């Protein structure tokens, strides 16, 4: 989920590269919403389909910071 990824990104030193397909899709949504600044390369066509190079998040925008404050992280279930 993009919002949980946004909370995770707020706890690490940026820039950070993400390679998991679901994470890259979440970064793409966060970037489109204006919550992060990121470099997301286009997928590369291969003989077996497509390969997604890593997405690099370089910054959380002021709008992203407001989202983090407005929607605090939910406590994890035990």
Residue, then its C-alpha position, 0 to 999 in steps of 0.5 A: x500500500x502506498x501510504x505504508x511505503x510512504x511511512x517506511x520511506x520517512x524512516x530511512x535515509x534518502x535516496x533509496x532504491x526499491x526493486x520489488x515490483x509492488x514497491x515500484x508500483x507504489x512509488x509510481x503512485x506516490x510520485x503521481x500524487x506528488x508525495x515523493x520525488x522519484x526516478x522511475x525508469x521505464x520497464x525494459x522488454x526482455x525475451x521473457x516479458x518485461x524487467x523493471x529497473x529499480x525506482x529511486x526515491x530521492x525526496x519526500x515532498x512537503x505534501x508527502x510530509x503532510x500526508x504522514x502527519x495527517x494519516x499516522x501509521x497504524x499500530x501493527x497487529x500482534 
